[in-house]
Amino acid sequence: MTDPVPKTTTDPRSAPAPDDAGAGSARADVSGLTYEQARDELVTVVSRLEAGAESLEDSLALWERGEALASRCQEWLDGARERLAAVREPAVGSARGSTTAGVQDEEETR
């Protein structure tokens, strides 16, 4: 009796997705994107995945691309957060220094 399900010689999970050389290249592709470009493309990817009209392989490729885009957006947000913290830190430190100096001056006059 013949098996009705054809057997594959390769594991489909290890096959690269169509039009994609793998998750590594998907991440490399996004390295030059601005935050806005990555965010806009991520919105498109999510919309396509939510529509559910893609094949399994295409859906996996989209998912990997979406992960790469989300990581790129997070890199931009983390960088912005660090820059804001760096700008705020000296301002907070000088404000505290002024308060401390004022208290010291006040104590010295007593």
Protein Blocks (a to p, Z undefined) as FASTA:
>chain_A
ZZfbdcdfbdfklpccehiabjklmmmmmmmpcfklmmmmmmmmmmmmmnopacfklmmm
mmmmmmmmmmmmmmmmmmmmmmmmmmmmmmmmmmmmmmmmmmmmmmmmZZ
